[in-house]
């Protein structure tokens, strides 16, 4: 039987509820860890039963996790509106993951009216706490300028922060900015460095752009074989940017070189060309 939690009770202060429940801070950490293990094992009802008293005690991460379950229908019936209520409580409690999850709900209109400005506000709150995906998404919103006013210096700042935290998409975005002189001076070599970093992490669009750079000699030496390796990996990864370059690159190579590129494209990691 699925665990059903259909009402939202205002949480009391964390300390008071934990004391009433006889839960020390150490036990709270243990319960969160136990619940996380249950969740990862697919035991959603058990995870929810462990998060419930913590959520009512005002533990923001537990509130976020319940919100995620309602959002995705894990252990409970899917209920985007109730998900937003739980995520809002957690976000107000300062949990960066909840702030990011709630921002995504506002961005996509899931359980709440679509509101780009509110999404950006929440992404910023999470980004300022070091949440890397939020930094990346805030950078994207500031660069695109569709739902909020564009701010290229801020877009670059948050892309750098996300890149420093290992987000490949942010590295690819930085490459695009330097390639197109978007808010920065044009720097083909700098663009190629960012695409190389993102490509090594498996970002398909970065692989496509790095392949194009090697094809055209933009910021890197012309190397059609390396270009084809990159483009093949990009296409396999789902990038739509690779297709236009594949024909010209293949035409510049011998059948033996194409076979070598196809072999190298199957390698687990795209190494920097020597």
C-alpha positions in Angstrom: 0.0 0.0 0.0 1.3 3.4 -0.9 2.0 5.8 1.9 -0.5 8.7 1.5 0.2 12.1 2.9 -2.6 14.4 1.6 -2.5 17.3 4.0 0.0 20.0 4.8 0.5 20.9 8.4 2.4 24.0 9.4 5.8 22.9 10.8 6.7 24.0 14.3 10.2 25.1 15.0 12.7 22.4 14.4 14.2 22.3 17.8 10.9 22.1 19.6 9.5 19.3 17.4 12.7 17.3 17.5 12.7 17.5 21.3 9.0 16.4 21.4 9.8 13.5 19.1 12.9 12.6 21.0 15.1 13.1 18.0 18.5 14.6 18.5 20.4 16.4 15.8 22.6 13.3 15.4 19.5 11.1 15.0 18.1 13.5 12.5 21.1 13.1 10.3 20.9 9.3 10.7 17.2 9.4 9.8 17.9 11.5 6.7 20.7 9.1 5.7 18.4 6.1 6.3 15.6 7.6 4.3 18.0 8.5 1.5 19.2 4.9 1.3 15.6 3.7 1.2 14.7 6.2 -1.6 17.7 5.1 -3.7 16.7 1.5 -3.2 13.2 2.3 -4.5 11.6 1.9 -1.1 9.7 5.2 -1.4 7.0 4.5 1.2 9.6 3.8 3.8 11.6 6.9 2.9 8.4 9.0 3.2 7.6 7.5 6.6 11.1 8.6 7.8 10.9 12.1 6.3 7.3 12.8 7.5 8.2 13.6 11.2 11.3 15.5 10.2 9.3 17.5 7.7 6.7 18.5 10.3 9.6 19.4 12.6 10.7 21.9 10.0 13.6 20.1 8.5 13.8 21.7 5.1 15.6 18.9 3.3 12.9 16.4 4.4 10.3 18.8 3.2 12.0 19.1 -0.1 12.2 15.4 -0.5 8.5 14.9 0.2 7.9 17.6 -2.4 10.0 15.7 -4.9 8.0 12.6 -4.2 4.7 14.4 -4.9 6.1 16.0 -8.0 7.2 12.6 -9.5 4.6 10.3 -8.0 7.1 8.3 -6.0 5.3 6.4 -3.1 2.3 8.8 -3.4 -0.1 9.8 -6.1 1.5 12.5 -8.2 0.3 15.9 -7.1 2.2 18.9 -8.5 0.2 21.4 -6.4 1.0 19.7 -3.1 4.6 19.3 -4.3 4.9 23.1 -4.7 3.5 23.5 -1.1 6.2 21.3 0.3 8.9 22.7 -1.8 7.8 26.2 -0.8 8.2 25.4 2.9 11.6 23.9 2.3 12.7 26.9 0.1 11.6 29.3 2.8 13.7 27.3 5.2 16.7 28.1 3.1 17.3 24.7 1.5 19.1 25.3 -1.8 17.9 22.1 -3.4 14.3 23.0 -2.7 14.9 26.5 -4.0 16.2 25.0 -7.2 13.3 22.5 -7.5 10.8 25.2 -6.8 12.4 27.4 -9.4 12.0 24.7 -11.9 8.4 24.3 -11.0 7.9 28.1 -11.7 10.0 27.9 -14.9 7.8 25.1 -16.3 4.5 25.9 -14.7 4.3 22.7 -12.8 1.7 23.0 -10.0 2.0 26.7 -10.1 1.5 29.5 -12.7 4.6 29.9 -14.9 6.7 32.8 -13.6 10.2 33.4 -15.0 11.0 36.2 -12.7 10.2 34.1 -9.6 12.1 31.2 -11.1 15.2 33.4 -11.6 14.8 34.7 -8.0 14.8 31.2 -6.6 17.7 30.0 -8.8 19.7 33.0 -7.6 19.0 32.1 -4.0 20.2 28.6 -4.5 23.1 29.8 -6.7 24.3 32.1 -4.0 24.5 29.1 -1.6 26.8 27.3 -4.1 24.2 25.1 -5.9 25.9 24.4 -9.2 22.9 23.4 -11.3 21.1 26.5 -10.1 24.2 28.6 -11.1 24.0 27.1 -14.5 20.3 27.6 -15.0 20.5 31.2 -13.8 23.3 31.8 -16.2 21.2 30.4 -19.0 18.2 32.6 -18.2 20.4 35.7 -18.0 22.0 35.0 -21.3 18.8 34.1 -23.2 16.8 37.1 -21.9 13.5 35.5 -22.8 11.8 35.3 -19.3 13.9 37.9 -17.5 16.0 40.8 -18.7 19.3 39.7 -20.1 22.4 40.5 -18.2 25.6 39.3 -20.0 28.1 40.1 -17.3 26.0 38.2 -14.7 25.4 35.4 -17.2 29.2 35.0 -17.5 29.7 35.3 -13.8 27.3 32.5 -13.0 28.5 30.3 -15.9 32.0 30.6 -14.5 30.8 29.6 -11.0 28.9 26.6 -12.4 31.9 25.6 -14.5 34.2 25.8 -11.5 31.7 23.4 -9.9 32.0 21.0 -12.8 28.9 21.7 -14.8 29.7 20.9 -18.4 26.8 22.8 -19.9 28.1 26.0 -18.3 31.5 25.3 -19.9 29.9 24.9 -23.3 28.0 28.2 -22.8 31.2 30.0 -21.9 32.7 28.6 -25.1 29.8 30.0 -27.1 30.1 33.4 -25.5 33.8 33.7 -26.4 33.2 32.3 -29.9 30.4 34.8 -30.6 31.7 37.7 -28.6 28.6 37.7 -26.4 29.4 40.0 -23.5 33.1 39.3 -23.9 35.8 40.0 -26.4 35.9 37.3 -29.1 38.4 34.6 -28.2 38.4 31.6 -30.4 41.3 29.9 -28.4 39.5 30.5 -25.1 36.2 29.1 -26.6 38.1 26.0 -27.7 39.5 25.5 -24.2 36.1 25.6 -22.7 34.6 23.3 -25.3 37.5 20.9 -24.7 36.8 20.8 -21.0 33.1 20.3 -21.5 33.7 17.6 -24.2 35.9 15.6 -21.8 32.8 15.6 -19.5 30.7 14.2 -22.3 28.7 17.3 -23.3 27.5 16.6 -26.9 27.2 20.2 -28.0 30.7 21.0 -26.8 32.0 18.0 -28.8 30.2 19.4 -31.9 31.6 22.9 -31.5 35.1 21.5 -30.8 34.8 19.4 -33.9 33.8 22.4 -35.9 36.7 24.4 -34.5 39.2 21.7 -35.6 37.6 21.6 -39.0 37.8 25.4 -39.5 41.0 26.0 -37.5 39.2 28.3 -35.1 41.3 28.7 -32.0 42.9 25.3 -32.6 45.0 23.8 -35.4 43.1 22.4 -38.4 42.8 18.6 -37.8 40.1 16.9 -39.8 40.6 13.5 -38.1 40.1 15.0 -34.6 37.2 17.0 -36.0 35.5 13.9 -37.1 36.1 12.1 -33.8 34.5 15.0 -32.0 31.5 15.3 -34.4 30.8 11.6 -34.3 30.7 11.6 -30.5 28.5 14.7 -30.7 26.0 13.1 -33.0 25.9 9.9 -30.9 25.3 12.1 -27.9 22.3 13.8 -29.5 23.7 17.1 -30.6 22.0 18.7 -33.6 25.0 20.9 -34.1 27.2 18.2 -35.6 25.3 17.2 -38.7 26.2 20.2 -40.9 29.9 19.6 -40.5 30.0 15.9 -40.9 29.9 15.9 -44.7 32.7 18.4 -45.3 34.9 16.8 -42.7 34.4 13.3 -44.2 35.2 14.7 -47.6 38.6 15.9 -46.3 39.6 12.5 -45.1 40.7 9.2 -46.7 38.7 6.0 -46.1 41.5 4.9 -43.7 41.3 8.1 -41.8 37.6 7.9 -41.5 37.8 4.3 -40.2 40.4 5.5 -37.6 38.2 8.4 -36.5 35.2 6.0 -36.1 37.4 3.7 -34.0 38.6 6.6 -31.8 35.1 8.0 -31.5 34.1 4.8 -29.6 36.7 5.5 -26.8 35.3 6.3 -23.4 37.0 9.7 -23.1 37.8 12.3 -25.7 41.5 13.2 -25.0 43.0 16.5 -25.8 44.6 16.3 -29.3 48.3 16.3 -29.4 
